[in-house]
């Protein structure tokens, strides 16, 4: 008998029919003797509908009131799922974040979980009930409803699993696991049987949309085994765990992530003096713009060229800030490019294998793909290339690192 936390996303509970299917799945687990806590999102599209309603009143709704409003989406699905379970003879009870007492800070629309009172959950589980909890929401110390930001239901699921010391947290979604890359780009992509938290965190931060970054961070911090599964197809999914199994069959690269939402800015002819990087990036940071990759080149005339990437949505704002900075520090010019993409290879096997980066660069060179920027860490190498070559690059790298080879024994 195990204690399992199961999280179902918006598409999984998008209609009454799908909620009924989810109830059937939960019933089968319950009949197997497992204790079940279920976390659900709002129905697919419902949160966006509520936000649009709020914006019809005010383009920038008061954050506290917006949280009160959007949190109702999950309240609908927890009640419907509890009804569906009870109809099937499965004792169930639904709780909002406030009723569980998921305590958060007061940062409305992007709150962070501080503490979870697991007493009520354990009492209901002991009484033999399935507990259905609203994802994405909590309450601050003043009793205000808070929400955790986009994808926050994943974080709720992992946080409850950590608080309850659950045997596993299962994330049900519209894919049957984590793949070596997006199968829509590379049809030969393989589902991974297992991946480490570290690798999954890199994949998520670099563009993989399977799991929300904060949920992976939370799972890694509290060592909560995570499993990604398909809501309506049977299968083992992908287990995300702390363990790094050392074996001769350990692949060098676990996956390839990519991101189309990148833009690049360059400021040229900057006087090469101490503190110049701060003079450039300080105002960018002050404008609440996140910088990703950075390259600095010193020219022969004691000036420097400074290039960095930002999210494409921040490009125009960042460009305006950078042009003001250029005038203030006497730089020669500012240029930019929104038609770029980032491609990354990820794998803990890189720690014990030399020449991984050169193998990546060779594969791209064979396809005549020019590399504009490079960034590395212990388990990843990222490059910026022209966006039009993105899919070609991903396919070439997938083949070069033998990720589309037949699955290894045991996978």
C-alpha positions, 0 to 999 in steps of 0.5 A: 500500500502506497501513498500517491499524489496525482496531479491532473492538468487542465486538458485532463479535466477539460470536460465533464467526460474527461473528469469522469475518465479521471475518476475511473482511473483514480478508482482503479488505484484506490481498489489496489489499496493505495491512499490517493491525494489528487491535485487538479487544475482548472478546466482547459482555457478557464483561467484565461477566460477568467483573466479576460473577464477581469481585463474587461473591467481593468487592463491591469486588475488589482492582483489581490482581486485577480487571485480571488477570481482565477482561483475559482477555476480549480474550485469547480474541478475539485467539486466535480471530480469529488462528485464523480468519485462519490458516484462510483462508490469511492469516498472523496472530499474536496478542499481548496488551498485555504481549507488544506492550509497551504500557506504562502507569502503575499506575492499575489499572482506569483506566490511561493509556498511557505508551509503546508498543514498536513493534519487535515489531509492525513485525517481524511486519508485515515478515514479512507477518503480520496482527497481532491485538492485545488492546485495553483492556490494557497492563502497568506498569513492574512487570510488572502487567497493567493495563486502560484503563477502559471503551471502552479498546480504542478508545484502544489502537487509536488509540495503536497507530496513532500509534506506527506512524504508520499511514495510518488508524485504522478503528473498526468498530462497530454504526453506519455513521458519525457522525450529525448526531444520534441517528437513533433520535430524529431519523429524518432525521439524516444521516451526516457525511462528515467531522468535525473532532477538535474537534467529535467531542471535544465531541460525545463529551463531551456525550453522543454514544456513538460513540467513547470520549473518550480515543481522540478526545483521543489521535487529535487529539494525534497527528493520527491520521486516524480513520474510523468504519465499520460492521462488517458493512455496506459504506460510506465511514463518517465521517472524523475529521480535523484539517482544517477545510475553509473553504468557502461550504458549511461548515455552521454546526452539525455535530451535536446531542448530548444527555445524559439522565444529568444532575441539578441541585442549587441552594443558595440564600441563600448569603452573597455573600462572596469564596471562596463558590464554592470553599466550595461546590464544594470539598467536592463535588470532594473527594468525587470528584464531577465538576461540569458546568455552573454558574450563580451569581445574586446577589440584592438582599439580598447573598446568592447562589443557586448552581446546578450539574449533576452526573451523575445517579449522583452526585446523592444523594452530592452532595446530602448533601455540599451539605446539610452545606455549607449548614449550615456556611456559613449558606445558606437551603436546598438543592434538586435536580432529577433530571428534566433533560437537556442538549442541545448544538449543536456546530460549528466553523462557529460561529466565523465565524457570529454569532447562533447561540445566539439561533437556538437559543433561538428554536427552543426558544421556538417549542416553549415549551421553557424553558431552565434553564441555559446554557453556551457555548464557542467551538464549542458551546452547551449548555442544560439543559431538562426531560427530558420535552422532550428529544426535541422539543428535538433535533428542533426544533434539527435542523430549525432548523439545516437538518441534516435537509435533503438532503445537500449535494453531495459528502456 
